[in-house]
Amino acid sequence: MTDIKEMQQETILVIDDEKTTLKMFRLFLDLYGFDIHTAESGEEGLEIFDREKPGIVLTDIKMPGMDGIEVLKEIKRRSPQTEVIVITGHGDMDLAIQALNLDAADFINKPIQRQSLENGLTRARERLKIARSLQNQVNGRMTNTAFIIRLQGNISAKSEPYLREAYADALQKKTKRVVFHFDDSTSVSGAGIAILTQLILESEKEGIEIVMAGVPENFKRVFDIVGLSRMVKLFATVEDACTIE
């Protein structure tokens, strides 16, 4: 994962209606050298967003007036390439999944832990890097034991042609195992989960086993909720996933 120190000089906006939370974020983000802007409401946050054009936005999901979901929708409408991390409570998994479906980069729970914040920021920045360099989100390669499909950035409805192209390549290679390899930048929307599920169902008819490697902890929880983790084996590394037992 990218060193957090590489995040220097990025402009970031934090939106939260709690002054103490904003103060805590400023203390954390100052350590990383961000150009930090804060807002105490969604409406104020959008005004600052239009003025400062931050690459990354952190927004509380529950706020009076315009909530975090509305902020996320509006930011993505104005600037699809901006990465948004939503801040949730421990009982807000349904809202977190809704945010991921709307192309949020990640979600972090309150009370904020420094490691969770660093992971979310790193994922957001890696996604920005991929978008800016126009790298393909999906690419495949054959090994001696499996066909590896590497996933980068946000896997969404727009990714379906590339996923299917890579899967067709795996079929042509007559492999018996396909590994979906999630790198550090990868997140998955609801549409992306639906596409992966469909490929898994199709692979069963083809006699191909699909497994996953490197799935971030947040998305393991999402996969548990939607039942995807019961359909495939999850491995910590791509090397483990390529080992045929």
C-alpha positions in Angstrom: 0.0 0.0 0.0 1.2 3.5 -0.8 3.1 5.3 1.9 0.8 7.8 3.7 3.6 10.4 3.5 3.1 10.5 -0.3 -0.2 12.2 0.3 1.4 15.6 0.9 0.1 18.6 -1.0 -3.3 17.0 -1.6 -6.3 19.2 -1.0 -8.9 17.6 1.3 -12.3 18.6 2.6 -13.9 17.3 5.8 -17.6 17.7 6.4 -19.0 17.0 9.9 -21.5 18.8 12.1 -19.5 18.1 15.2 -16.7 20.6 16.0 -14.8 18.1 18.1 -14.7 15.6 15.2 -13.5 18.3 12.8 -10.7 19.3 15.2 -9.7 15.6 15.5 -9.5 15.3 11.7 -7.4 18.4 11.4 -5.0 17.1 14.0 -4.6 13.8 12.1 -4.5 15.3 8.6 -2.0 18.0 9.6 0.5 15.1 10.2 0.2 14.1 6.5 0.7 17.6 5.0 -2.8 17.9 3.5 -4.2 21.3 2.5 -7.2 21.0 4.9 -10.7 22.6 4.6 -13.6 21.9 6.9 -17.3 22.5 6.9 -20.0 22.0 9.6 -22.8 21.2 7.2 -23.4 19.6 3.8 -24.5 22.9 2.3 -21.4 24.7 3.5 -19.3 21.7 2.4 -20.5 22.0 -1.2 -19.8 25.7 -1.3 -16.2 25.0 -0.2 -16.0 22.1 -2.7 -16.9 24.4 -5.6 -14.3 26.9 -4.5 -11.4 24.6 -3.6 -11.9 21.6 -5.8 -10.5 19.0 -3.4 -9.5 15.6 -4.7 -10.7 13.8 -1.6 -13.7 14.6 0.6 -14.6 13.0 3.9 -18.2 13.4 5.0 -20.2 12.3 8.0 -23.1 10.2 6.8 -25.6 11.5 9.4 -26.0 15.3 9.6 -28.9 17.8 10.0 -30.1 19.2 6.8 -28.1 17.7 3.9 -26.8 14.4 5.0 -23.7 12.5 3.8 -25.5 10.5 1.2 -26.9 13.6 -0.4 -23.4 15.2 -0.3 -21.9 12.2 -1.9 -24.5 12.2 -4.7 -24.0 15.9 -5.4 -20.2 15.7 -5.4 -20.3 12.8 -7.8 -22.7 14.7 -10.0 -20.4 17.7 -10.1 -17.1 15.9 -10.2 -17.2 12.1 -10.8 -13.4 11.8 -10.4 -13.5 13.2 -6.8 -13.0 10.4 -4.2 -15.4 10.5 -1.2 -15.0 8.6 2.1 -18.1 8.5 4.3 -17.9 8.5 8.1 -20.4 6.1 9.7 -21.5 4.8 13.1 -21.2 1.1 13.9 -24.9 0.6 13.3 -24.9 2.2 9.8 -23.8 -0.7 7.6 -26.9 -0.3 5.4 -25.9 3.4 4.8 -22.3 2.4 4.2 -23.4 -0.1 1.5 -25.6 2.6 0.0 -22.6 4.9 -0.1 -20.4 2.3 -1.8 -23.2 1.8 -4.4 -22.9 5.5 -5.1 -19.2 5.2 -5.8 -17.8 6.1 -2.4 -14.1 5.1 -2.1 -14.5 3.7 1.4 -16.2 4.1 4.8 -14.7 4.5 8.2 -16.4 4.0 11.5 -16.6 6.4 14.5 -14.8 6.6 16.8 -12.1 7.2 14.2 -9.0 5.0 14.4 -5.9 6.3 12.9 -5.1 3.1 11.0 -8.6 3.0 9.5 -8.3 6.6 8.4 -4.9 6.0 6.8 -6.3 2.9 5.0 -9.2 4.9 3.6 -7.0 7.8 2.5 -4.5 5.5 0.8 -7.3 3.7 -1.1 -8.8 7.0 -2.2 -5.5 8.4 -3.3 -4.6 5.2 -5.2 -8.0 5.4 -7.0 -7.2 9.0 -7.9 -3.8 7.9 -9.3 -5.4 5.2 -11.4 -8.1 7.5 -12.7 -5.6 10.2 -13.6 -3.2 7.9 -15.4 -6.1 6.2 -17.2 -5.0 2.7 -16.3 -7.3 -0.2 -17.1 -9.3 -1.3 -14.1 -9.3 -4.9 -15.1 -6.5 -7.0 -16.6 -5.8 -10.7 -16.7 -2.8 -13.0 -17.0 -2.3 -16.8 -16.9 -0.1 -18.6 -14.5 0.7 -22.3 -14.2 -2.3 -23.0 -12.0 -4.8 -20.2 -12.4 -5.9 -17.2 -14.5 -5.5 -14.0 -12.4 -7.9 -11.1 -13.0 -6.5 -8.0 -11.3 -9.1 -5.5 -10.2 -8.2 -1.8 -9.6 -10.2 1.3 -8.7 -14.0 1.1 -8.4 -15.6 -2.0 -9.9 -19.0 -0.8 -11.0 -21.5 -1.2 -13.9 -18.9 0.5 -16.2 -16.5 -2.4 -15.5 -18.7 -5.1 -16.8 -17.3 -5.2 -20.4 -13.8 -5.4 -19.1 -14.7 -8.1 -16.5 -16.4 -10.2 -19.2 -13.5 -9.8 -21.6 -11.1 -11.0 -19.0 -13.3 -13.9 -18.0 -13.7 -14.9 -21.7 -9.9 -14.9 -22.0 -9.8 -17.2 -19.0 -12.3 -19.6 -20.7 -10.1 -19.5 -23.8 -7.1 -20.5 -21.8 -9.1 -23.5 -20.4 -8.2 -22.7 -16.8 -9.9 -24.5 -14.0 -9.4 -21.6 -11.5 -9.9 -17.9 -11.8 -8.6 -15.6 -9.1 -10.1 -12.1 -8.7 -7.2 -10.2 -7.2 -8.2 -7.0 -5.4 -5.3 -4.5 -5.1 -5.1 -1.8 -2.5 -7.2 0.7 -4.6 -10.1 -1.6 -5.2 -13.7 -1.0 -4.1 -16.9 -2.5 -5.4 -20.3 -0.9 -5.9 -23.6 -2.8 -5.7 -23.6 -3.1 -9.5 -20.0 -4.5 -9.3 -21.1 -7.1 -6.7 -24.0 -8.1 -9.0 -21.6 -8.6 -12.0 -19.1 -10.7 -9.9 -22.0 -12.8 -8.6 -23.2 -13.4 -12.1 -19.8 -14.5 -13.3 -19.5 -16.8 -10.3 -22.8 -18.5 -11.2 -21.8 -18.8 -14.8 -18.4 -20.3 -13.8 -20.1 -23.1 -12.0 -21.8 -24.2 -15.2 -18.4 -24.1 -16.9 -16.8 -26.2 -14.3 -14.5 -23.3 -13.3 -13.7 -22.3 -9.7 -13.6 -18.6 -8.9 -11.8 -17.5 -5.8 -10.8 -14.0 -4.5 -7.5 -12.7 -3.1 -6.6 -9.5 -1.2 -10.2 -8.4 -0.4 -10.0 -5.4 2.0 -11.5 -6.0 5.4 -14.4 -3.5 4.8 -15.5 -5.3 1.7 -15.2 -8.7 3.4 -17.9 -7.4 5.7 -20.0 -6.3 2.8 -19.5 -9.6 1.0 -20.6 -11.4 4.2 -23.8 -9.4 4.3 -24.7 -9.9 0.6 -23.8 -13.6 0.7 -20.9 -13.4 -1.8 -18.4 -14.8 0.7 -20.4 -18.0 0.9 -20.1 -18.5 -2.8 -16.3 -18.2 -3.1 -13.2 -18.8 -1.1 -11.3 -15.8 0.1 -7.5 -15.8 0.3 -5.1 -13.3 1.9 -2.7 -13.3 -1.0 -2.8 -14.1 -4.7 -0.1 -16.7 -4.1 -2.3 -18.6 -1.7 -5.2 -18.3 -4.1 -3.2 -19.8 -6.9 -2.2 -22.9 -4.8 -4.3 -25.9 -5.9 -5.0 -28.1 -2.9 
